[in-house]
Amino acid sequence: MPSYRVTLSPGAMRPGVAPDRVIPTVADAAAELVTVEATDVQLVRGTPRVVVRFTCDDDELAEQVAAHAASVATTVVEVSGWFLTRRDGGHWRRVA
């Protein structure tokens, strides 16, 4: 089964939301639909990114999972963007 990652660029926190709620909120949203493998926070050129890796049958469902996770994330943090990647061999490639 292919492995996917949804990567979100978080912005300002919603009022009353603790920063430590962001990753669990995004991961829990994905876990409603698929099996979550891992979560991470990356810093790319000084900008944080929330990453949730999951397994899924195909690209179409993976896109739905990523969109759902990003939508739920907006309840706790502003999301300035997100993208989906799939593991192909030893590389992560964007899903168009």
Sequence and secondary structure as in RCSB ss.txt:
>XXXX:A:sequence
MPSYRVTLSPGAMRPGVAPDRVIPTVADAAAELVTVEATDVQLVRGTPRVVVRFTCDDDELAEQVAAHAASVATT
VVEVSGWFLTRRDGGHWRRVA
>XXXX:A:secstr
  EEEEEEEEEEE TT  GGGHHHHHHHHHHTTSEEEEEEEEEETTEEEEEEEEE S HHHHHHHHHHHHHHHTT
TEEEEEEEEEEEETTEEEE  
